[in-house]
């Protein structure tokens, strides 16, 4: 059985030359994140989140910008409208997420390997004090996370240094967005 919205994503990936029919796994099991692509391409570009790569940008533009992903996974939500697709670019230190029924970027996950910058010049390795200078006092902070929910930005820390970040579309239906705001 086909997952709703996956045929349009598959078509879009094929149209962008990022997916061929032999790389699709036809067996997608319920309630399990399933890998459906396993291709490799290194892209050397440095990205500026919020300028080059943006939350809410059309998926086809993001795919063109980022190139061929290493993997694409279907993630089951607790409800149909929360089903999502994660598109992984580990060499660039980025994952992008879209809902299966939308064709826009809902979340950008910035991983430790990311060499670009986040909005207003924050980078992986910036200090907590840099966040406060740049974005103000967060809504929440503990030893491992800093939350700015009004702007959809969440920073993960170790020893007050940014290790990774998640940026979400406002009012996103992604399960990760719902969980991070609990």
PyMOL commands that set and color helices and strands:
alter all, ss='L'
color gray80, all
select helices_A, chain A and resi 6-15+21-23+59-66+80-82+119-121+128-135+175-180
alter helices_A, ss='H'
color red, helices_A
select strands_A, chain A and resi 34-38+71-75+84-89+94-99+107-110+140-141+145-148+153-158+161-168
alter strands_A, ss='S'
color yellow, strands_A
deselect
rebuild
show_as cartoon
